[in-house]
């Protein structure tokens, strides 16, 4: 049997361009049987965030995606960034490379970020043996970037297995480093323009039907759509140029060998300075157009997603936020969903930029004061009983 269609699975999926399509089951296709889910998250992320280490937590989560894509040598794998972790769907042919990448990431996160990353690879055969599935849809966020959406319950089961200590990937030997080429976090926090940056998680509550939950998702997306650009936290023209010192430090730790940080630091500073100058002069340089790049950053930003539940980090005013909360609460009371949210004044961006000369750079948005990790913690606390 020809495995090529399985290898190119994500590129064969139908595309939807309006985010409301995440609630349409017809947009999803089952992951091939010989694939697996590579999952990772930070142990004790809530405590790390409470101590002000949310940027390190985000960097660790994004490093999982960067390391796997670089190790496998392709950018067409379905993945989800979850703030304090991530998961990537991988073909069977890429399991060995993925295992090595995850092992190296665990070591790098421990030694350079002082965080504890757990990781696992769960075969699709084991997920389907539980009567669950992993179905994937392809949302075209921009002309250059498509993000994967997941449903079927299998990703949540795989995450639970990882947290229970099953399918565990052990850390690589001390000093091992993953290939994190392209991983960066050079943007300043993005301040709210409408009221608050709100990170929202809504998952099925167990007391409603799939159709009722899909209607809830459609309603929440429609309510957010009453805000300018659907509550997109990044301005259409792109974020303000700037450089977080801590963010540059993490980028150096990710992409530059020890002993060469000074040269890499000077290169980053020069790149940021030149981008700022040419942006102010409204000029391009060597084919690099800073204004086009910044607007692509906005278009390519992953500020809303679906992985067995709705996740959004949006910039909304008080009136719209109240409507969203009221709709979520009514659904929760009816057993249709469980939800958690977290408010903050700004958003953070962590990026994977294969090359500044191409337009396929990816940008992951989370709340700047805990975001999805705190929303998840609030969800668990709300329904602890």
Secondary structure, DSSP 4 states (H G I P E B T S, - for coil): ---HHHHTTGGGSPEE-SGGGGG-GGG-EEPPTT-EEEEEEEETHHHHHHTT-HHHHHHHHHHHHHHHHHHHT-S-S-EEE-SSEEEEEE-GGGHHHHHHHHHHHHHHIIIII--EEEEEEEEHHHHHHTT-B-EEEEEE-SSS-EEEEEESBHHHHHHHHHHTT-SBPPPPPTT-----TTEE--PPPEE-SSSEEEEEEEEE-SSS-HHHHHHHHHHHHHHHTTSGGGG-SS-TT-PPP---HHHHHHHHHHHS-TT-HHHHHHHHHHHHHHHHHHHHHT-EETTEEHHHHHHHHHHTEE-EEEBSEEEEEEEE-HHHHHHHHHHHHHHHHTTSEEEEEEEESEEEEEEE-S-TTSS--EEEEEETTSHHHHHHHHHHHHT--
